[in-house]
Structures are given as structure tokens and as C-alpha cells.
Amino acid sequence: MMMVLLPGPLAASPLFAAPLFKQGTFWAVLFFAAIVFALVFFAVFARYARMWIQSLMTGAGIGLFDLLRMTFRKVSPALILRSKIMAVQSGLDETEGLTTKALEAHYLAGGNVPLVIRAMIAARKAKIVHLTFKQACAIDLAGRDILAAVQTSVYPRVIDCPARESKRTSLDAIAKDGIQLKVKARVTVRANLDQLIGGATEETIVARVGEGIVSAIGSAVSHKNVLENPDNITKTVLAKRLDSQTAFEIVSIDIADIDVGDNIGARLQADQAEADTRVARAQAEGRRAMAVSQEQEYIAEIAENQATLVEAEAEIPLAMASAFDTRKLGILDYYKLKNVQADTEMREAIAGTGGTKRR
């Protein structure tokens, strides 16, 4: 049988008496295992004792083994503890879904647990916003800033229309009388938590309000009516429920500034008149070209007729000669014809008809 030799002080102790070690090294291993377990327990207790005492004193309800379990699940015990303490101290309890496991699940899902708790505290203190833990977690996981949304619900936010970062400094609209108006508006909105997930952002609000203002001004009979009663524009725009399917609720629309621009109607009329003038000039030029072409055709036809006349006049002497040969025309008849022709030309000259003298 193997015997274990111990130093004098330990051998004199009744715990390490020789009969207890007659079974070999089993008890020695058990002794050292107990020492190691005690050291590990002391180290764990030293690490989590402060958080456990803080949880115990604040009523957070997170035990020592819960803190240890969070470490093995790769959850930050300090973050969960601080969040739970904030919730408990603010009056939020587990009846609203704020359990330790729910906080751990939201942390493991990639959510911002402290931000969700602060948002719920702000909503509870405001007493005008109803926000549940599940709704807050869903909004946070959707990528929205839940605390900013709650703050916007409590304290409405003012949006410039058009936006300050936009290249356009004003909304340009034209009334029915053709006068251009340049408008700047401010939209006061409140966050709509029920439609924060899947709802349109403030860019959609700015676009819809701008479209509504331009449409309202365009339907005005005169720009003077708009300048006299700008609130009619806001009433018309608000009646269209432009905040539908958006993450915001429009509280009010205020016209910050209205400037009179150019007379677009007169400019368009002048441009139309200039275009009509150009069309008329083009048509007149076409008609003139057609007349010139027709005139040239007439000149060519006159020249052709004159040539025919010359040919016909050239045949007269031949016909007279043939008449003389066949004795159908005598000399006296010829001279009589010439006298009649001369007498006719003289009378035409006296009458001022400008007859052509024939030879």
C-alpha cells in the first residue's frame, strides 16, 4: 500500500491523519480541487458581487447566477443591469414586457437596449405617447432612432420647405393670371409611432407639401388673392391629408415668405406671338416664292407666244404673195387695206389708246 508523507504540521493535523490517505492520492486530488473551486468562486464573486449588490439594492431582480449566465451567452451584464435599473427606477416593471430575458434577446438581436429604455422612460414621463416595449424594440431594430422619434412626438419638429440643403431656395408657382409667386413654407410635424415602421420619411413630407402649395397657387384666379389670404393655401394643403402613410403627423403648415416673380403669362404670350410671326413669315415667304415661280412661268409663256406671233407674222408676206399670184388680191385692194390700217392707227393715236404702229 502506498503511503503519503506530509510535513510535520500537516501530519499532526487530524484532517491529514495517515488513515485518511491509505487509499492513495484520491483525497489529495479532492483537496486541491476544492481549493481550486474555492478560488474560482471567490474570483467570480469578486467580479459580480458589486453588480449583484447593486441589483439587490435597486430591486432590479437580476441574480448572481443570471449575471454569470449572461457572460456565457456573450451578453454584457453591466449594460443589461444598467438598463434594468433605469427601467425599475423610472416605474417600468415586468408587466410591460421588460424582463431580463427580453432585454438579453434584444441585445443579442443587435438592438440598442439603453436607447430603448430611455425612449420608454421619455414616453412614460410625457404621458401623451403610448409606447410598449415590443413596439420600441421593433422600431429600434428597424433602424430608426426611437428616442428621437419619442422626442419629436413630445416636441414637434419644424421642417423647411424646400429643404435648406436643396438647390432651390423657394417654391415657384404660377397663378392663373400668369404671375409667378416664390413661396417659402415651414411644416411642423409630430412623429407618428404607429407608422414609424414602413412609413415615409420627411423627404416625402417636403415633396407632398411642395406639390400641394404649387397646386393651390396654380388654381388661384389671381396672384393678388394669394397675397391677400395666404392662409387659404395652408387650409387647402392640410385638407389633402398629405401625412398619410408617413412616419409623421402634420401639425401645421405656415407660409414664411411670398415674393412676386416674373410675369410668366406675358412672357409666354410674347413667345407665342414671336412664334406665330415666324410661322407667318415662313408662310409668306413660301407664297412669295410660289408667286415668283408662277411669274417666271408666265414670262416664259409670253416669250413662247411672242415667238409664235413672230412666226405667224412671217407668213403674212408669203400669204399676200400667194394671193397676188392667184389674183385673189389686187393692188388696189392692198392699198385700200393699208389706208384702212393707217386710218385706224391714227384714230387710236388721237384717242390716246397708244396703239402699236404697224409697218
LINUR-V452811 format. One record per residue. N is the residue number from 0. SS is DSSP state (@ for helix, = for strand, . for the rest). PHI is phi in degrees with one decimal (* if undefined). Layout:
N_SS_PHI / N_SS_PHI
This chain:
0_._* / 1_._-82.2 / 2_._-110.9 / 3_._-105.4 / 4_._-93.3 / 5_._-116.5 / 6_._-60.9 / 7_@_-57.6 / 8_@_-60.0 / 9_@_-71.4 / 10_@_-68.2 / 11_@_-75.0 / 12_._-72.3 / 13_._-68.7 / 14_._-69.5 / 15_._-106.5 / 16_._-63.9 / 17_@_-59.6 / 18_@_-65.8 / 19_@_-74.2 / 20_@_-109.4 / 21_._-69.7 / 22_._-92.2 / 23_._98.4 / 24_._-90.6 / 25_@_-59.5 / 26_@_-70.3 / 27_@_-67.1 / 28_@_-62.7 / 29_@_-64.4 / 30_@_-66.6 / 31_@_-66.5 / 32_@_-63.7 / 33_@_-65.8 / 34_@_-63.9 / 35_@_-62.8 / 36_@_-62.8 / 37_@_-65.4 / 38_@_-65.6 / 39_@_-63.4 / 40_@_-62.7 / 41_@_-65.1 / 42_@_-66.6 / 43_@_-65.3 / 44_@_-64.3 / 45_@_-65.2 / 46_@_-77.8 / 47_@_-103.0 / 48_@_-63.7 / 49_@_-62.7 / 50_@_-66.9 / 51_@_-66.2 / 52_@_-65.0 / 53_@_-63.4 / 54_@_-65.6 / 55_@_-66.5 / 56_@_-74.8 / 57_@_-94.2 / 58_._76.2 / 59_._-69.9 / 60_._79.1 / 61_._-108.5 / 62_._-83.7 / 63_@_-65.1 / 64_@_-70.0 / 65_@_-65.4 / 66_@_-65.0 / 67_@_-65.8 / 68_@_-64.2 / 69_@_-61.4 / 70_@_-63.5 / 71_@_-68.1 / 72_._-89.1 / 73_._60.6 / 74_._-113.2 / 75_._-73.6 / 76_@_-63.9 / 77_@_-64.7 / 78_@_-67.0 / 79_@_-63.8 / 80_@_-65.9 / 81_@_-62.3 / 82_@_-65.4 / 83_@_-66.2 / 84_@_-64.7 / 85_@_-58.8 / 86_@_-65.0 / 87_@_-67.2 / 88_@_-67.4 / 89_._-90.8 / 90_._98.2 / 91_._-86.8 / 92_._-125.7 / 93_@_-72.5 / 94_@_-66.4 / 95_@_-94.7 / 96_._93.7 / 97_._-87.5 / 98_._-90.2 / 99_@_-63.8 / 100_@_-64.4 / 101_@_-66.4 / 102_@_-66.3 / 103_@_-63.6 / 104_@_-62.6 / 105_@_-67.7 / 106_@_-65.8 / 107_@_-66.5 / 108_._-77.9 / 109_._94.7 / 110_._-85.1 / 111_._-98.6 / 112_@_-64.2 / 113_@_-61.3 / 114_@_-65.9 / 115_@_-63.8 / 116_@_-65.0 / 117_@_-63.7 / 118_@_-65.1 / 119_@_-66.7 / 120_@_-65.0 / 121_@_-62.9 / 122_@_-66.5 / 123_@_-69.1 / 124_@_-69.1 / 125_@_-70.2 / 126_._64.4 / 127_._-120.9 / 128_._-122.8 / 129_._-99.3 / 130_._-134.9 / 131_._-92.3 / 132_@_-67.3 / 133_@_-63.0 / 134_@_-65.7 / 135_@_-64.5 / 136_@_-64.7 / 137_@_-63.7 / 138_@_-65.7 / 139_@_-66.6 / 140_@_-69.2 / 141_._-76.4 / 142_._96.5 / 143_._-88.7 / 144_._-83.9 / 145_@_-66.7 / 146_@_-68.1 / 147_@_-65.5 / 148_@_-65.5 / 149_@_-65.8 / 150_@_-63.1 / 151_@_-68.2 / 152_@_-68.0 / 153_@_-80.9 / 154_._-116.5 / 155_._-56.1 / 156_=_-111.2 / 157_=_-104.0 / 158_=_-116.1 / 159_=_-80.7 / 160_=_-132.8 / 161_._-71.3 / 162_._-64.7 / 163_._-64.9 / 164_._-82.1 / 165_._-74.3 / 166_._-71.5 / 167_._-87.5 / 168_._-92.3 / 169_._-156.0 / 170_=_-92.1 / 171_=_-98.4 / 172_=_-137.4 / 173_=_-123.7 / 174_._-76.3 / 175_._-67.9 / 176_._-82.6 / 177_._90.9 / 178_=_-89.5 / 179_=_-85.5 / 180_=_-121.5 / 181_=_-108.9 / 182_=_-119.2 / 183_=_-122.2 / 184_=_-127.3 / 185_=_-128.5 / 186_=_-109.6 / 187_=_-96.9 / 188_=_-124.9 / 189_=_-126.6 / 190_=_-64.2 / 191_._-106.1 / 192_@_-64.5 / 193_@_-68.7 / 194_@_-116.2 / 195_._-67.3 / 196_._-90.5 / 197_._87.2 / 198_._-82.3 / 199_=_-69.7 / 200_._-89.4 / 201_@_-69.1 / 202_@_-61.1 / 203_@_-67.0 / 204_@_-60.9 / 205_@_-62.3 / 206_@_-65.1 / 207_@_-66.9 / 208_@_-65.0 / 209_@_-61.3 / 210_@_-63.6 / 211_@_-65.0 / 212_@_-66.7 / 213_@_-62.4 / 214_@_-66.8 / 215_@_-66.4 / 216_@_-68.4 / 217_@_-65.5 / 218_._-86.2 / 219_._-74.1 / 220_._-66.8 / 221_._-138.0 / 222_@_-67.7 / 223_@_-65.9 / 224_@_-63.7 / 225_@_-69.3 / 226_@_-67.6 / 227_@_-74.9 / 228_._-131.1 / 229_._-68.4 / 230_@_-68.5 / 231_@_-63.5 / 232_@_-65.7 / 233_@_-64.7 / 234_@_-64.6 / 235_@_-65.5 / 236_@_-69.3 / 237_@_-65.4 / 238_._-68.7 / 239_._-85.5 / 240_._52.8 / 241_._-72.7 / 242_._-88.3 / 243_._-66.1 / 244_._59.9 / 245_=_-120.5 / 246_._-84.6 / 247_=_-130.9 / 248_=_-118.6 / 249_=_-75.0 / 250_=_-85.8 / 251_=_-158.8 / 252_=_-126.5 / 253_=_-117.3 / 254_=_-84.1 / 255_=_-82.1 / 256_=_-158.9 / 257_=_-133.1 / 258_=_-120.9 / 259_=_-86.0 / 260_=_-97.6 / 261_=_-82.2 / 262_=_-85.7 / 263_@_-66.1 / 264_@_-62.8 / 265_@_-65.0 / 266_@_-64.4 / 267_@_-65.9 / 268_@_-64.6 / 269_@_-63.5 / 270_@_-64.7 / 271_@_-66.8 / 272_@_-63.8 / 273_@_-63.7 / 274_@_-65.6 / 275_@_-63.5 / 276_@_-62.7 / 277_@_-65.0 / 278_@_-64.9 / 279_@_-64.1 / 280_@_-62.9 / 281_@_-64.7 / 282_@_-66.2 / 283_@_-63.3 / 284_@_-64.1 / 285_@_-66.3 / 286_@_-65.1 / 287_@_-64.1 / 288_@_-63.1 / 289_@_-65.7 / 290_@_-65.4 / 291_@_-62.2 / 292_@_-64.7 / 293_@_-66.8 / 294_@_-62.7 / 295_@_-64.6 / 296_@_-65.5 / 297_@_-64.4 / 298_@_-63.1 / 299_@_-65.2 / 300_@_-66.8 / 301_@_-62.0 / 302_@_-62.0 / 303_@_-66.2 / 304_@_-66.2 / 305_@_-63.5 / 306_@_-63.7 / 307_@_-64.0 / 308_@_-63.2 / 309_@_-62.3 / 310_@_-63.2 / 311_@_-66.7 / 312_@_-66.2 / 313_@_-69.1 / 314_@_-83.6 / 315_@_-62.5 / 316_@_-59.9 / 317_@_-65.5 / 318_@_-65.8 / 319_@_-67.0 / 320_@_-64.4 / 321_@_-65.2 / 322_@_-67.6 / 323_@_-65.8 / 324_@_-65.1 / 325_._-88.2 / 326_._59.9 / 327_._-82.8 / 328_._-135.4 / 329_._-96.1 / 330_@_-67.5 / 331_@_-65.0 / 332_@_-63.3 / 333_@_-65.5 / 334_@_-66.5 / 335_@_-63.4 / 336_@_-63.4 / 337_@_-65.9 / 338_@_-64.7 / 339_@_-63.6 / 340_@_-65.8 / 341_@_-65.6 / 342_@_-62.4 / 343_@_-65.4 / 344_@_-65.2 / 345_@_-67.8 / 346_@_-64.9 / 347_@_-64.6 / 348_@_-66.6 / 349_@_-67.2 / 350_@_-72.0 / 351_._78.3 / 352_._-79.7 / 353_._66.7 / 354_._-64.0 / 355_._-83.7 / 356_._-76.6 / 357_._-105.9 / 358_._-95.0
